Amino acid sequence: MIRLSALDQSPIAEGSTAVEALAQTTRLAKELDKLGYHRFWVSEHHFSSSLAGSSPEVLIAHLAAHTKHLRVGSGGVMLPHYSAYKVAENFRVLEGLHPNRIDLGVGRAPGGMPLATRALQEGKAPGLDQYPDLLDDLIGYLHDELDPRHPFAGLRATPYIETAPEVWLLGSSSESARLAAERGASFAFAHFINGEGGEAAMSWYRRRFRPSLLGDAPQSIVAVFVICADTDEEASEVASSLDLTLLLLEKGGAAQGVPSVETARQYPYTEFDRQRVLANRNRMIVGNPAQVKARILEMSEAYETTEFMIVTITHDFEAKLRSYRLLAEAFSGQEN
């Protein structure tokens, strides 16, 4: 039984605007709510001309108010930038507004260039890895279980509510798996960022999981790029926009929005570029519905997980919607 979820980064298409990208994220959430997807997460990126989602908390509130069934969450909040107490209060408010529908996914990546990181962390001591401690503080505030030896012992995050958001640790390495296992948190592996080593990281997480107030058993997701179309040839053509986007990022720059298929077709690829495009396809599932379904089932066995968070980036929004619809149809007959 495969459960389908989605991560949307509010990508800005070449020739489009951030306002349009945010409107498309809202439309996508509404459509996936109707199609039976389980979760819809939004990301955090700063100082970006190609991704509009810089404040997941604000976007989550909007999306949850415009959907009925989806669990809505962050994929994720970049915790080292912030006060764990403030993050806990943000998500308690969201949980109070939409009980049992909010996910708090957290990560340690900067989510932007160094200049943005310095601005976000202004006043903090540089160079210190506070992430493990911030995680413990966040969990303590969300569940009123702050260590009695903590400097802020007795402090509670408000509002006082009966339920708590699900906490997910996000990562693309074995270190993130270790932190999740030690804290009994759910774990989402970003295969779309790192196409190597995910199976081993997930296996380590399951074997070393320690039950806690966050969960009695390991719970996992694999996030992967997917482009699905009616034919293999059409899917590959649509995916060329994402191919070029990733290539330009690797080369130290970023496209001014997700390039069109025509832009990708005209780009002067070197032989090395073509090899990088092929290598990056390891992070993607591209094909017709039967091919995509078969590959997801293969990954389900390899990762020993049943939930997939689909990341679909296209220049044409209708192609994106079509991809998600075809995927839902491919797995119809199941309960998602």
Disulfide bonds with the S-S distance in Angstrom:
none
